[in-house]
Amino acid sequence: MACIEARGLKKTFGTTTALAGIDFKIEEGKIVGLIGPNGAGKSTLLNTVLGLIPYEGQLSVLGLNPWSSRGALMRDVCFIADVAVLPRWMRVQNAIDYVAGVHPKFDRERAEQLLAKTQIKKSSKISELSKGMVTQLHLALVMAIDAKLLVLDEPTLGLDVLFRKQFYDTLLNDYFDHRRTIVVTTHQVEEVEQILTDVMFINQGRIVLDCAMDDFETRYVELRPRPEHLVHARTLNPIHERQALGRLVLTFDSMNRDTLAALGEVRTPSIADVFVAIMSEPTTGDAA
């Protein structure tokens, strides 16, 4: 069953096209990484999914039109942005009380269990917490809501590596249950790669890659050719070339691994490597 489905989804701001009539489907129970450069349309796409802005085309989120049925949709959708929007004057206990009072699917006991795993005290003011702790608090409040869709927009931006790891470990171990769907945007691709089930690349308002991670790992391959096989390797139409530690690396899409293995060392590229390859200009035979 589709959690999110778009057909001809388009959004313009004046003469600027933010979403160029895109089609995509996100099945329920997936963790999808939405990856793109700044200005690619990521935030606009998330805003349409959350019902924050009108759009052209067709968009269904949990079976609802997000723009006309946002109130109903928000009972089953949670959102964490790059800047936690918890009032700084509140104490942690006040924040728990507030969410318990406004959201019918909030589980207070669950929130307190999650906070017990952190160093956050319920008596502390939010203004006294570090950025990492505010993010932990925000995550605990959201994870205590029995939502069907969680949208994360650069959720760990500005956090140190320890807090980032704790964030994603908590998300995977204490929240994701293969029923819920998670959509996450991040520039720290390497930190989410291992938890993703699917990846989507967006650029200039268009989806340029929509791929399950199982297919990604078989579809893309990198070759470090032996010098005597470089010319032959280039005739096989790599989608990108780059230098790494003084060696040439060629990236291929849907190329037989055994064929490439005869020419040098092969491995599966990271999401970041493929992202760079797809976003870069096509290579030429004169590339170094």
Buried (B, 14 or more C-beta within 10 A) or exposed (E): EBBBBBEBBBBBEEEEBBBBBBEBEBBBBBBBBBBBBEEBBBBBBBBBBBBBBEBEBEBBBBEBBBBEBBEBBBBBBBBBBBEBEBEEEBBBEBBBEBBBEEBEEBBEEBBBBBBEEBEBBBEBBBEBBEBBBBBBBBBBBBBBBBBBBBBBBBBBBEBEEEBBEBBBEBBBEBBBEEEBBBBBBBEBBEBBBEBBBBBBBBBBBBBBBBBBBEEBEEBBBBBBBEEEBBEEBBEBEBBBBBEEEEEBBBBBBEBEBEBBEEBBEBEBBBBBBBBBBBBEEEBEEEBE
